[in-house]
Amino acid sequence: MASGQLSRAEALACSGRRHACHVMLYCDTKTQLFGRFPIRHIILMQMRFDGLLGFPGGLVNPSKETLEAGLGREVLEELGVAVPVSVEDHVESRLVPPSSPYSPGLITHFYVKKMEEEQIREVERAAVCTATDHGQEVLGMVRVPLYTMRAGGGLAPFLSHSFIGNARSQLVDSLLRLNMVAPEELHKALTHSLEMHTQTVEGLKAALEQTEGKRKRF
């Protein structure tokens, strides 16, 4: 319990808690970037309305619907296509600690579902064309780049972005558990991400100084 991890049954037995379900949709692929970098897997995430990266899903009320039915409803709204998610796709349930800036006391449920490549492409098309939440709660679908380019581009810069709640750790855990990225390769990418954060902080300070000068003129 110290880590906040719960079984699905324990999570549902908790009273007075809000619940949120999210799913990682992925497939295998033989395509290559520029004909040189194997993409290997397509993993879908999304840019949220708050500017943070996350997985499709949202709040669910277990007293009115099952976790999986609620997740299916949220996915249909955000992606514009029905994606059946079952109990077998459930990976973990976790209690958000009181100290967290993101919805303390919330219980998150994470699912992982493997699909065919054409199904993933259909999800991407529908997310733009038919999803009711496109341009509102969801600003666009993105793929996780699992490759590393010579100059360091790819996975490392992606991991350096801002994620909602524990979405980054859910992604990293899935990459390791499903053997999508070798542990040493992932460790290297995360190390590079930390270095990029330092550069980002310096860039933000410079931008802040710019706006400070403008602000004082008015």
N, C-alpha and C positions, 0 to 999 in steps of 0.2 A: 504493500500500500504506500510505502514511502515514495516510490517513483510515480505513484498515481495510476499505475496500470491495474486494470480490473478485468475479470472475465466478463463475457457478454451478460451472463445471468446476474452477476454481482452488480453490474452497471444498471441493469433494469430494475433491480431491487432497491436502488437508492431512491429515496423519496425527496421531493422538493428540489430536484435538479432539472436543469434544461439539458437537452440532448441535441447533438449535431452529428450528422453522418456525411462522410465524404468518400469518394471512390477514385482510385487511380486506374484509368483505362490504358491498356497497352497492347502492343502486338509485336511480333518479330518481323523484320524486313531485310531484304537482301540489297536494298538500294545503297548508293554511295554518294557522298557529297563531292561534287566536282570530279566524280569518277575515281577518287583517291582515298577518301575517308569513309570507311564502313559505318553506316548509321546504326546497324544492328537491331535496335528496338525503337519503336515510336511510343513515347509516353506523353499523354496529354495532361496539361495543366491549363490554368486560365489566369488572365489578368483581371483582378476583381475591381469593383467600383471604387475601392479605397486605395487603389494603386499597388496593392500587394499581390503576390503570386499565391495561388492556392489550388486545391483540387475541386472538381465539381461536387456540389452537395449543399447542405444547409441544415436549418433547424428542423427537428422532427419531434412530434408529440406522441410518445409511446402509449399514452392512455387512449389515443384515438386511432392509431395506426401502428403497424409493425415498423421496426427500424428500416427494414428493406423496402417496404411500400413507401415510406416517407422519403427515403433516399431516391427511389425511382421517380417520385413526383418532382423532387427538386431537380434531378437530372433532366427530366423532360422539359422543364421550364428553362433551364440554362443551356441545354444542348439542342433542343428542338427535335429530339428523337428518343423513343423509348429504349432504355437499356435495362433489361432484367438483371437485378442483382439479388443474389441468394445468401442465405446464412453461411454457406460454404465459402463465400468470397470474403467473409469477415476476417480481419487480421488482428485487430486489437481495439480495446476500449480503454480510454484514459481519462482520469479526472484532472482538469486544469487546476493547478495549485492557486491558492488565494493570492499569492504574490505576483501572479502573472498579470501583465497589462491587458491581456486579451481574454475577456469574459471569464474571470475567476469563478470557479465552482461549476463551470460547464463540463459535461461529459462528452468527449468526442469519440466517435466510432469510425474506424478506418477500414475500408474495403479495397481489395485489389482484384480486378477482373481482366483476364486475357481475352482478346478478341482476334478476329482475322483482320488482315491489313485493309481490305476493302470496307469492312465495317468501321474501322477507325476513320478512314477517309470520308465515309458517309456521315459520321458524327461531325467531322470538321466542316463539311458542306452545310449540314443542317444547322450547326451552331451560328452560322452567318445568315442563312436564308430564312429559317423558320422559328428559331428560338425566341420566345417572348421576352426573355431577359437580355438579349443581345443589345449592347450599347447602353444598357442601364446597370443592372447588377453585374453583368459580365461584359468586359470591354474587349475581349477577344481570346481565342484559344491559342496556346503556344505549345510547341514540342520541346522536350528536354533534350539538348544536344549531348549525347553520351560520348562523343569523340573529343580528342585533344589535338588541335592544330599545332604546327611548328612554332608559331608565335605565342602559343598559350591559349588561343581562343577555343571556345567550345564549352565544356562542362564547368571549368573553373569560373569564368565570368558569370555563367548562369547561377551557380551556387552562391555567388556574392550578392545577388539581388535580395530584395526584402520579401520575406514570406510571411503569411499570416499564421499565427499560433505555432503549432508544431509541424507545419507542412514540410519544412525543410528536413526535419529529422525523419518524418514519414517517408520522404523520398529517398533519403540516404539509406534507411533501414531496408527499403524495398530493393534498392540497387544491390545491396549486399546479399540479402536473403534469396533473391532470384538469380544471383550470379550474373548480373547484367554488366557490372564493372568490377574488375579485379580490385581487391582491397588496397593494394599498393598504388594503383592508378587513382583510386578515389581519394586516398590519403594525400597524394600529390596535388590533386585538384583542389582539395579543401585548403591545403597549405597556401597554394597560389591565391585562393579566394581571400584569405586573411591578409595577404600582402596587398591585394587590390583594395581592400577596405581602407587601408591606411591612405592610399592615393585618393580614394573617394572622400575621406574626411578632409584632406587638404583642399580638394576641389570645392567642397561645400563651404569651407571657410572663406575661400577666395570669392565665391559667389555671394556669400553673406556680406563681405566687405563692400562689394559692388553695390548691393541694394542699400546698405547702410549709408553710403555716400549719396545715393539718389534720394533716400528718404529724408535726409537732413535738409535738402534743398526746398522741400515743400512744407 
